[in-house]
Amino acid sequence: MMKKLLFIFLLLFPVSLACTWGAVEEKDSIPPRLADRFVFFPGADSSDFPPLPLLKTALAGYELLLEDQAISRPEVITIIDFSLPSTKERLWVIDLIQRKVLYRCLVSHGRNSGELMAENFSNTPGSNTSSPGFYTTGETYFGKHGLSLTLDGLEMGINDKARARTIVIHGAEYVSTDFIRNHGRLGRSFGCPALPVALSKDIIQTIKDGSCLFIYVSKTSYTSNSRIISRIASTTKV
């Protein structure tokens, strides 16, 4: 408890002590407390970080989950942007204490979600599709893909069947620049966000046991039905 309180204090430390930064001009798009935090992310408007609107949405949801005590490891967040093609590095792991990107890499989507782009999503077992939304990471185990990380979906009807579907983070040989060179896209999973083999173990060890994961999609089928997105929107209304 003391560790969590100290973390929250550091994250909310008065912004007057930090550098001013143009990103805070967009305060009207997120809750004020979160808007103030962006001065703590040097270069967050650069290509190293997720697009700023996505970063803001992810952190807004993260804060709601932190308040709900759905996150037990608040020091790190993982963001996946499925609005990008699979040939792009569309996964970021961000250290919220050091305020820097720890990892950025390729990540696969489900085989029935699409070819180059992830366009179809489902929460249904056996659908072999990806599921968007907010998750918390669970425990690790060794499976057919080696070290793997369980995921618990936090959005009812959207991704809450992730554990039952065995949607996990794992490494896969088909997540590589070589595969892209040969096929024009990444290989696809049964719905898991699979990572490059060379990075998967380090990323899994970094984010396991209760950190926040946000898989973003731009489809209204997600944004219109997500209670977390609705809560974020309600906090921005004047």
N, C-alpha and C positions, 0 to 999 in steps of 0.2 A: 504493500500500500504506500509506504513512504517513497519507494522508487517511482511509482506512478505519479504521486503528487509532485515530486521534484521535477519529473519530466514535463508535466502540464505547466508548472511554474516557469520553466525555462522557455517553453514554447510560447507562452503568453507574456513574456518579459516585455516591459514597455518599449514600444517601437521607436520612441524618441532617441533611444541609444543606438539604433541601427541606421544604416544609410538610407536616404530617400531613394525611391525607385519608381519608375513610371507605371509599373504594374498595379500599384495601389490606386491608381486613378479609376480602376474598374470595380470599385467597391460595391457598386449597386448590383452587381451580378452574383454576389455571394454574401453570406452573413458577415457583418462588420468584424467580428473577432477573427474570422478566417482571413478576411482581406488584409488585416493588419499583419498577418504572419508572412505575407509574401515578400516583405522587405528582408526576411531572413534567408531567402533563397537566391544567393548571388548567381546571376546568369540564368535564372529560371525562364527568362524570355528568349533564351538561346535554343539552338537545335539539340543541345544535350538533354534537355528536359522534355517531358510531354508537352504538347500544345497547351498554352496557358489556360484556356477555358476548361480543358480536360483536367488539368492539375487542380484547378479550383473546385470543380465538381467532385473529384476524388477526395480532396481534403475536407470538403463540406460533409460528404457522407461519412468519412472517417471520424469526424468530430461527433456526429450524431451517434455512431456506433460506440464511440468511446464513452459518451454520456450514458448509453444503454448498457454499458459494461459487457458489450459483445466482443471487445478486443482486450486481450490480456498482455499483448506485447505492442505497446503504442509507439515504439521508437523507429519503426520501419513500415513502409507501405509499398505495395507492388501494384503497378498500373499496367493494364494491357489495352491497347487501342485497336479494336477489331474494325475500325473504319479504314484502316490502312491495309494495303495488300500484304500477303504473306512474305513477299520479297523484301519488305522493310523490317528494320529492327523496331518492333512495336511493343516490346516489354521493357519496363523500367522498374528497378528496385531503388527506392530512395530512402536514405538515412535521414530521418527527421530531426535528429540531434545534431549531427555534423552538417546537415543541410546540403547534401550532395548526392549525386547519382552514384550508386554503388555498382550497378550492372545495367547494361542496356543490350538487348539481344533479340534474335529471331524467336518467334513462338508460333506453334501450329494452331490451326483450328480443326474442328471436326470434319470428317470427309463428306458428310451430308449438309454441312453448312455452306459449301461452295468450293470452287476451284481456287482461283487466285485470291478472290475476296470472300470473306465470311458474310453471307447474306441471309442465311436461314438459321433460326435458333429454336431450341426446344428444351423442355424440362422432362421430356418423356423417356423412360428407360428403353434402351434399344434403338433410339433414334440416330445415334452416331453423329449428333450435332453438338455444337458448343452452346453454353448457356451464359448469358450476360449477367452483370450485376455485381453486388458486393458479397464477398465471402470472408470467412476467417480461415486461416490455415490450421491444420490439425497435426496429427502425429506422423512420423515417418515409418516406413517399412521397406523391406526388400522384396521386390516382385520380379516379374519377367523382364522389366526394364531397369532393374537395379534399384538403387535408392529412389524411393517415390514418396510423395507428400500428399496426404489426404486433404480434402477441402470440404468445408461445410458452407453450403449456400444459405445466405441470410434473407433471401427474398422469396416469400411464399408464392408458389405458382410459377416462378421464374427460374430459380436455380436451387430450390430447397431439396431437390432429390439428388443432388450431386453425390453425396456419400453412397446412397443406394445404387446409383449408376456407376460407381467407382470412377468418378471424374477426379483425377489426381494430376499432380505435376510430376513429370518424369523426363528423363533424357531420351532422345531418339535419334538414330542415325539419319533419318530423313529430314531433320531440322538442321540444314547446313547450306553453305554457299555452293557446294558441289552439286547438291540436289537441285538447287535453283538453276544453276548453269545448265544442267541436263534436261530439266523439265519446265523451266520458266515459272516455277512456283515451288513452295515447300511441299513436302509430303504432308499427309493429313492423318489425324488420329481418330479414335472412336468418340471424340468429344473432349479429350484431355488437352490442356495447354502444355504441349510437349516442348522441351527446350533442347538447345545444342548439348550433346553429350559432355563436351569439355567444360561446360559451365553449370550443368544441372546440379551436381552435388554441392557446389559452393553456394548456389542460389538457394537450394532447398534448406541447407543448414542455416542460412542467414534469415529466412523468413518463416521457419517452422514454428509450431506451438503457439498459435494465437495472434498472428499479425493480420493486417487488413490487406485484402486483394480486391481490386476493382477491375472488372472486365467491361470496357465501354463499347457500346454499339450505338449507332445513330438512329436505329430503327424506332419509329414511334410505338411499335408493338412492345418495346421495352420501356422507353421513356414515359409513355402514357400510363403504364400499368405498374410502375415501380413505386412502392410506398416511400422508399427512401428518397427517390428523386422528387416526389411530391412534397415531402417534408423539407427538402432543401429549398424548393421553390417557395414554399409558404413562409420561410424565414426571411426571404428577400423582399417580400411585399411590404410596401410602405403603408 
